[in-house]
Amino acid sequence: MHGELQELGRAVKQAQYRQHRALDGALSAVGTTLAQWDALRAIGRSPGSSARELAAATFQTEQAFGTLVGRLAAQGLVERRPGHGRRIEHHLTTSGEQVLAAGHKVADRVLADCFSALPAADRATLLDLLRRLTAERDA
């Protein structure tokens, strides 16, 4: 049994690795990386969020996210604003919104290719199964 579970775990990791490499390579055409685009996406979904919240949303440490958002701010894609108390809020600039939108188009194309071997019904089933797995862990 352990061999089958390890094979399953490796297959999930292999699919994720393939997807990440394809996305990172394609996103370079719009002047960003997967990590940067993911940060822009998280800020776009939750404007005004703290670095701690955004680090969790992007599966990074606070320190790694802080370094990343510093680069995004230097590029004029993100703006940091004072919030309540010591909180620093993060917002997309107009340029950040443009890069995010361009990245969405790239991601749609790349992910359609990554999942092209699966019919729509199988993709829906896979999504449902993965949501069930992550819901159990997040609860």
C-alpha positions in Angstrom: 0.0 0.0 0.0 2.8 2.5 0.9 4.2 2.1 -2.7 0.9 3.2 -4.2 0.5 6.2 -1.9 4.0 7.3 -2.6 3.4 6.9 -6.3 0.2 9.1 -6.0 2.1 11.7 -4.0 4.9 11.8 -6.6 2.4 12.0 -9.5 0.7 15.0 -7.8 4.1 16.7 -7.3 5.2 15.9 -10.9 2.0 17.5 -12.3 2.5 20.5 -10.1 6.1 20.8 -11.1 5.2 20.6 -14.8 2.5 23.2 -14.4 4.8 25.6 -12.4 7.6 25.4 -15.0 5.2 26.0 -17.9 3.6 29.0 -16.1 6.9 30.5 -15.0 8.3 30.2 -18.5 5.2 31.7 -20.2 4.8 34.5 -17.7 8.2 35.8 -18.6 6.6 37.1 -21.8 4.6 39.5 -19.8 7.5 40.6 -17.6 6.8 38.6 -14.5 7.5 35.3 -12.8 5.1 32.8 -11.3 6.0 33.9 -7.7 5.4 37.5 -8.6 2.2 36.9 -10.5 0.9 34.8 -7.6 1.6 37.6 -5.2 -0.2 40.1 -7.5 -3.1 37.7 -7.7 -3.3 37.4 -3.9 -3.2 41.2 -3.5 -5.8 41.6 -6.2 -8.1 39.1 -4.5 -7.7 40.8 -1.1 -6.6 44.4 -1.4 -5.4 45.9 1.9 -4.2 42.6 3.2 -1.1 42.4 5.5 2.1 40.7 4.5 1.3 37.9 7.0 -2.1 37.2 5.3 -0.6 37.4 1.8 2.4 35.2 2.7 -0.1 32.5 3.9 -2.2 32.9 0.7 0.9 32.4 -1.5 2.4 29.5 0.6 5.5 31.6 1.6 7.1 32.6 4.8 6.6 36.2 5.8 10.3 37.0 5.2 10.2 35.6 1.7 7.0 37.4 0.9 8.4 40.6 2.3 11.4 40.3 -0.1 9.1 39.6 -3.0 6.7 42.4 -2.3 9.7 44.8 -1.9 10.7 43.9 -5.5 7.1 44.4 -6.7 7.0 47.8 -5.1 10.3 48.8 -6.6 8.9 47.8 -10.0 5.8 50.0 -9.4 3.4 47.1 -9.3 2.4 47.2 -5.6 1.9 50.0 -3.2 2.2 49.6 0.6 0.1 51.9 2.7 -0.2 52.4 6.4 -3.1 50.6 8.0 -4.5 50.4 11.5 -1.7 50.4 14.1 1.5 48.9 12.7 -0.3 47.1 9.9 1.0 47.7 6.4 -1.7 47.2 3.7 -0.9 46.1 0.2 -2.6 47.3 -3.0 -2.0 46.9 -6.7 -1.0 49.9 -8.7 -2.5 50.4 -12.2 0.6 48.8 -13.6 0.2 45.9 -11.2 -3.4 45.4 -12.4 -2.2 45.4 -16.0 0.5 42.7 -15.3 -2.0 40.7 -13.3 -4.6 40.8 -16.2 -1.9 39.8 -18.8 -0.8 37.0 -16.5 -4.4 35.7 -16.3 -4.5 35.4 -20.0 -1.2 33.5 -20.0 -2.2 31.3 -17.2 -5.5 30.4 -18.9 -3.6 29.3 -22.0 -0.9 27.4 -20.1 -3.3 25.6 -17.8 -5.6 24.7 -20.7 -2.6 23.0 -22.2 -1.5 21.4 -18.9 -4.9 19.8 -18.4 -5.7 19.1 -22.1 -5.3 15.3 -21.6 -8.4 15.4 -19.3 -11.9 15.8 -20.6 -14.0 18.5 -18.7 -15.7 15.9 -16.6 -12.4 14.5 -15.4 -11.0 18.0 -14.6 -14.2 18.6 -12.5 -13.7 15.3 -10.7 -10.0 16.1 -10.1 -10.8 19.5 -8.7 -13.5 18.1 -6.4 -11.1 15.4 -5.1 -8.3 18.0 -4.5 -10.7 20.3 -2.7 -11.8 17.4 -0.5 -8.2 16.7 0.4 -7.4 20.3 1.2 -10.6 20.9 3.1 -9.8 18.0 5.5 -6.3 19.6 6.2 -7.6 23.1 6.5 -10.4 22.3 8.9 
